[in-house]
Amino acid sequence: MATVSTSELFDYLQQYVGREPVERIVIGEPRQPNGQPSENLARVQQFVNRWRKQRPDIPIEYYDERFTSVLAHQAMLDAGLKRKARQDKALVDEISATIILEDYLRSKK
């Protein structure tokens, strides 16, 4: 897994699907704890709409990302990572993405 800046994500994914077989893309759906859309959802929707227009051959699915950052921080604590490592946003994002993908795959069984 890699952490990619938002501005580079589309190009990164285009290159990735060009060299690896990809059945679908799972993307976190930002929501508030009460289930209402978060302010970031509009930006994610813009990305998803762009992807669907340019790459309709590879479906992209939303998956609820609520609490994944909390779970990622807990996993870091459980692993005994030092405070500085736990403040690394890229590492938190990688762990959160892993949690989203694992939960998504588990929900499909």
C-alpha positions as CSV (number, residue, x, y, z in Angstrom):
1,M,0.0,0.0,0.0
2,A,1.1,3.6,-0.6
3,T,0.0,6.9,0.6
4,V,-0.6,9.3,-2.3
5,S,-1.5,13.0,-2.2
6,T,-5.0,13.8,-3.3
7,S,-3.7,15.9,-6.2
8,E,-1.7,12.9,-7.6
9,L,-4.3,10.1,-6.8
10,F,-6.1,10.0,-10.2
11,D,-2.8,9.7,-12.1
12,Y,-1.4,7.2,-9.6
13,L,-4.5,4.9,-10.0
14,Q,-4.4,5.2,-13.8
15,Q,-0.8,4.0,-13.8
16,Y,-1.5,1.3,-11.2
17,V,-4.4,-0.2,-13.2
18,G,-2.3,-0.1,-16.3
19,R,0.2,-2.5,-14.8
20,E,-1.8,-4.6,-12.3
21,P,-5.1,-6.5,-12.7
22,V,-7.8,-4.5,-10.8
23,E,-11.3,-5.8,-10.4
24,R,-12.6,-2.7,-8.6
25,I,-11.5,0.2,-6.4
26,V,-12.9,0.7,-2.9
27,I,-12.9,4.2,-1.6
28,G,-13.7,5.5,1.8
29,E,-17.0,7.3,2.1
30,P,-16.5,10.2,4.6
31,R,-19.4,10.5,7.0
32,Q,-19.9,12.0,10.4
33,P,-20.4,9.7,13.4
34,N,-24.2,10.2,13.1
35,G,-24.1,8.9,9.5
36,Q,-24.6,12.3,7.8
37,P,-22.2,13.1,5.0
38,S,-19.1,14.9,6.0
39,E,-17.8,18.1,4.3
40,N,-15.2,16.0,2.5
41,L,-17.8,13.8,0.7
42,A,-18.3,16.4,-2.1
43,R,-14.6,16.2,-3.0
44,V,-14.6,12.4,-2.9
45,Q,-17.7,12.4,-5.1
46,Q,-16.0,14.6,-7.7
47,F,-13.1,12.1,-7.8
48,V,-15.5,9.2,-8.1
49,N,-17.5,10.9,-10.9
50,R,-14.3,11.7,-12.8
51,W,-13.1,8.1,-12.4
52,R,-16.4,6.6,-13.6
53,K,-16.4,8.8,-16.7
54,Q,-12.8,8.0,-17.7
55,R,-12.6,4.4,-16.5
56,P,-16.1,2.9,-16.6
57,D,-14.4,-0.5,-17.1
58,I,-13.2,-0.5,-13.5
59,P,-16.0,0.0,-11.0
60,I,-15.4,2.2,-7.9
61,E,-17.3,1.6,-4.7
62,Y,-17.8,3.6,-1.6
63,Y,-17.3,2.0,1.8
64,D,-18.1,3.7,5.1
65,E,-14.8,5.0,6.6
66,R,-16.3,6.2,10.0
67,F,-14.0,5.4,12.9
68,T,-11.2,4.0,10.8
69,S,-8.8,6.6,12.0
70,V,-9.7,5.7,15.6
71,L,-9.1,2.1,14.9
72,A,-5.8,2.9,13.1
73,H,-4.6,4.8,16.2
74,Q,-5.6,1.9,18.4
75,A,-3.7,-0.5,16.2
76,M,-0.7,1.7,16.4
77,L,-0.9,1.8,20.2
78,D,-1.4,-2.0,20.3
79,A,1.7,-2.3,18.2
80,G,3.7,-0.2,20.6
81,L,4.5,2.5,18.2
82,K,6.1,5.6,19.7
83,R,4.1,8.9,19.8
84,K,6.0,10.4,16.9
85,A,5.1,7.5,14.7
86,R,1.5,7.7,15.8
87,Q,1.4,11.3,14.6
88,D,2.5,10.4,11.1
89,K,-0.7,11.1,9.0
90,A,0.6,9.0,6.1
91,L,0.9,6.0,8.4
92,V,-2.5,6.6,9.9
93,D,-4.0,6.9,6.4
94,E,-2.3,3.6,5.3
95,I,-3.6,1.7,8.3
96,S,-7.1,3.3,7.8
97,A,-7.1,2.2,4.2
98,T,-6.1,-1.3,5.2
99,I,-9.0,-1.4,7.7
100,I,-11.4,-0.1,5.0
101,L,-10.3,-2.8,2.6
102,E,-10.4,-5.6,5.1
103,D,-13.9,-4.6,6.3
104,Y,-15.1,-4.3,2.7
105,L,-13.8,-7.8,1.8
106,R,-15.2,-9.3,5.0
107,S,-18.6,-7.7,4.2
108,K,-18.6,-9.5,0.8
109,K,-18.2,-13.0,2.2
